[in-house]
Amino acid sequence: MKKIALHWQVIIALIIGIIYSVIAVQQGWVQFTADYIAPFGTIFINVLKLIAVPMVLFSIISGISSLKNIRQLGRVGVKTLSIYLATTITAILIGLLFVNIIKPGNFPSDASRLEKRVEYELWRSEHPNVPQLDDVHEISKPENAQLVASVRNRLSIQEMDETTADKLAKAMAEKKRGPLDKIVDIFPSNIFDALLSANMLQVIFFSIFFGVILMQIGKKDRKPVAKLVNGLNEVFIGMINAVIKIMPFFVFALMAGSLVASAGKDLAKLQEQLVFLMNYSWVLIVALVAVAFGLYPLLIHLFAKGMKFGTFIKGMSEAQLTAFSTSSSMATLPVTMDCVHDNLKVPKSITSFVLPIGATVNMDGTSLYQAVAVVALAQFHMIDLDFTQQMVIVLTATLASIGAAAVPSAGLVLMIVVLESVGLNPAWIAIILPVDRILDMCRTVVNVTGDAAVSVIISETENIEEIH
């Protein structure tokens, strides 16, 4: 009997996880799932992260040390970062195009949107430093007096949930940082602290620094170090191959645990979550699809003519499914590197340099999500953001994505920063919080696909030999 391909096993595991979550909520297996199934999903993510950090360290050093000279490293580095920046900005613009044409925030009833507008104006009145985005004053109209009183009373007794408060606290801490703090953060004072905290920008800096110096020392001294690094890199690749073999079970546990936890004991809440995803998020998903199946194929067609897009997608399927289930570019990185090298035949000297950097600085899906979400939320509150304000969103979302933590829901924290950049209420993240996990899965797939596409382009445009 022919063995089922791994990507089909993962898809089946995802479906079984969804079916199980519905049954578990109906039958009251919530605690059982939390105690005996969800932990395996956590184990899966932990193991991937365990492998990812040292793999980044050794793979970048290995990749750099295999390059012919510093000039080649500089050319590849500049080209990689330039393409990453270009794809991020393009993805944001694609998202803005869809959200401005379709206007998903206008779908709710006028009464619902008016109430949201009143909420916004009351919030703005309590924050005088927030810029006034338009000349509309619904709270001052006599016909809205009863609604204003009702909303004011509700807001005065409404408590912020812990999750939203936590995201706001993190965003405020980010906002208080100086303009050069992100640059300062790149330089570690202790590489072991950077490894323990999984600070990927610092790990990448150290890896590049180490690799560059390794290239410049004498061949006699360099050879044993390079051999050790390459050997350690192969060990971690072997570890990820071992994990991949049993990935379907972990994916089932991750999906089932996540859905049951979000639904609790209320089946209707689970159903609402899925329905809300289809109705509220379809514009975002269409935009993400446009990037994944429009922008990336175009780039591959223009700059990597030797690669057919069908071959590219087939080769990346395991990494994409892992990204979907983990919602983490960094946790998916070992699988991504495996797929790009083994299936797409990109040299390790490219994958070990381009992909770890991409997992840290290239967040096409996340940046697009932030832009779409902010504009849609503004529309929902009867606010029309003009061209200048939307260009601020492009700039802020691009800068915020650089060095963002490649972990689940990091984009939600960064979206608070984007909301505040155009004078909107950061607490609005609570509106989209119920579906963030599922949307995070979708945008992580785009993030990972973008990293792989850039790797293929670099491979096709640079004459770099395979590491042996």
C-alpha positions, -999 to +999 in steps of 0.1 A: +000+000+000+013+034-010+022+056+019+003+088+023+025+119+016+034+139+046+016+170+036-016+151+031-011+135+066-008+170+080-040+182+062-059+152+075-045+160+110-058+195+107-092+184+097-094+158+125-083+184+149-112+207+139-137+178+140-124+167+174-127+203+188-164+204+179-171+170+195-150+180+225-170+211+231-203+193+227-193+164+250-177+186+276-141+173+270-126+208+275-106+199+305-095+166+291-083+183+260-064+209+280-048+183+302-040+155+278-040+168+242-030+205+241+003+198+259+015+179+229+009+209+207+030+230+231+057+203+230+058+205+192+063+243+192+089+240+220+109+214+201+108+235+169+120+265+188+147+244+205+160+235+171+154+269+154+177+291+175+209+270+173+201+262+137+200+299+129+234+304+146+252+275+129+234+278+095+243+315+090+279+309+100+281+279+077+265+298+049+288+328+052+319+308+056+311+290+023+310+322+003+340+330-018+347+365-004+334+395+015+322+412-017+300+383-025+285+384+010+279+421+007+262+417-026+239+389-014+231+407+018+221+439+001+201+421-025+183+400+001+174+429+023+163+450-007+140+423-020+126+417+015+118+454+019+103+457-015+080+427-010+069+440+024+059+474+010+042+458-020+022+434+002+010+463+023-001+483-007-020+452-020-038+449+013-047+486+012-060+482-023-084+455-013-096+471+019-102+504+002-121+489-027-142+464-008-145+484+025-153+455+048-158+479+077-189+492+060-207+459+060-223+461+095-255+480+099-256+518+100-269+517+136-240+495+147-214+517+130-230+548+145-226+533+179-190+525+172-185+561+160-199+574+192-175+552+211-146+565+192-156+602+197-160+596+234-126+580+236-111+609+216-127+634+239-108+618+268-075+619+250-069+655+239-035+646+225-050+623+199-052+641+165-087+648+151-090+628+119-122+645+106-148+672+113-176+648+122-192+652+156-219+627+161-219+630+199-230+667+196-261+660+175-293+662+195-308+631+178-279+610+192-282+622+228-298+589+240-273+568+222-244+588+236-257+585+271-261+547+267-227+543+252-211+565+279-228+545+306-217+512+291-181+523+287-179+536+322-186+501+336-169+481+309-137+464+321-109+456+297-101+419+294-067+406+305-056+397+270-063+432+256-047+448+286-016+427+282-013+436+245-017+473+253+010+471+280+034+456+256+026+482+229+031+510+254+064+497+263+073+495+227+061+531+221+083+545+249+114+531+233+138+556+217+141+559+179+174+541+178+166+514+204+159+489+177+194+494+163+209+491+198+190+459+203+208+443+173+241+443+192+242+417+221+262+422+252+262+385+258+256+359+231+244+333+256+217+357+268+207+363+232+204+325+226+185+319+258+160+347+251+158+338+214+166+373+204+169+365+167+183+399+156+212+395+181+218+359+172+218+368+135+242+397+141+266+375+161+264+348+134+272+372+106+300+388+126+314+353+134+311+341+098+327+372+084+357+369+107+359+332+100+362+340+063+392+362+069+414+340+091+439+317+076+427+286+059+445+263+082+428+278+113+395+282+095+390+247+083+385+229+116+361+256+129+341+255+096+340+217+098+327+218+133+300+244+124+289+224+094+288+192+114+266+209+141+244+223+114+239+188+100+230+175+135+202+201+138+189+193+103+188+157+113+168+166+144+142+185+124+139+156+100+131+133+129+105+157+142+089+160+108+082+123+107+057+125+136+045+160+128+009+151+119+001+140+155+015+172+169-004+192+144-036+175+155-029+183+191-020+219+183-052+225+163-075+207+187-061+223+218-062+258+203-098+256+191-112+240+222-094+265+244-109+294+224-144+280+225-144+269+261-177+252+270-197+273+245-202+256+212-219+287+198-187+307+205-167+282+184-193+285+156-193+323+159-155+323+156-156+303+124-185+323+109-168+356+120-136+345+103-155+339+070-174+372+072-150+395+088-117+382+075-123+372+039-109+405+025-077+399+044-075+363+032-081+374-004-054+399-001-030+373+014-039+350-015-032+378-039+003+381-025+010+344-023-004+335-057+000+368-075+031+387-063+054+358-056+047+340-089+053+372-107+087+377-089+097+341-096+086+344-132+107+376-136+138+367-117+138+329-114+128+316-147+142+281-140+116+276-113+079+268-121+055+282-095+037+249-093+070+232-084+077+259-059+043+255-041+046+217-041+081+219-026+070+243+001+038+225+011+052+209+043+066+242+055+034+261+047+013+235+066+037+238+095+035+276+094-003+273+094-004+250+124+023+268+145+016+304+135+053+310+140+079+318+112+107+310+136+093+277+147+087+268+111+122+279+100+139+244+103+111+229+081+114+259+057+151+254+053+146+217+047+120+223+020+139+250+002+171+230+001+158+195-005+127+203-027+136+235-044+173+227-047+185+260-033+221+257-021+226+256+017+249+286+014+218+306+003+192+290+026+214+292+057+218+329+051+187+342+035+160+322+054+170+330+090+172+367+081+138+365+064+122+348+094+132+379+114+128+409+091+105+397+063+069+398+075+048+404+043+017+387+056+019+403+090+024+438+076-004+434+051-026+422+080-019+453+101-027+476+072-060+458+064-071+455+100-064+492+109-083+505+078-111+481+083-115+490+120-115+527+110-142+521+085-162+502+111-160+533+133-171+555+104-136+570+099-122+575+064-084+576+065-070+598+038-040+590+015-015+606+039-028+587+069-026+554+049+009+562+038+018+565+075+003+531+080+026+518+052+056+533+068+047+522+104+038+487+094+070+483+074+092+495+103+073+476+129+077+444+110+115+446+110+128+425+138+093+416+151+092+385+171+084+356+147+060+340+172+022+336+174+002+369+176+032+392+176+015+411+148-014+419+171+009+437+195+025+456+166-009+465+152-014+486+184+015+507+174+001+511+139-033+521+153-017+547+174+004+561+146-028+573+129-046+584+161-069+554+165-079+536+197-054+508+204-080+489+224-098+481+192-076+450+189-102+434+212-127+435+183-105+412+161-089+393+189-113+363+187-101+354+152-065+365+155-052+330+159-067+317+127-057+349+108-022+345+123-020+310+108-029+324+073-004+353+074+024+331+087+020+310+056+025+341+035+055+351+056+072+318+051+063+316+014+078+350+009+111+340+025+113+309+003+105+330-029+133+354-021+157+324-015+148+310-049+154+344-065+188+349-048+198+314-059+188+320-095+206+354-097+238+345-078+263+319-089+269+303-055+280+267-052+264+242-029+280+235+005+296+200+006 
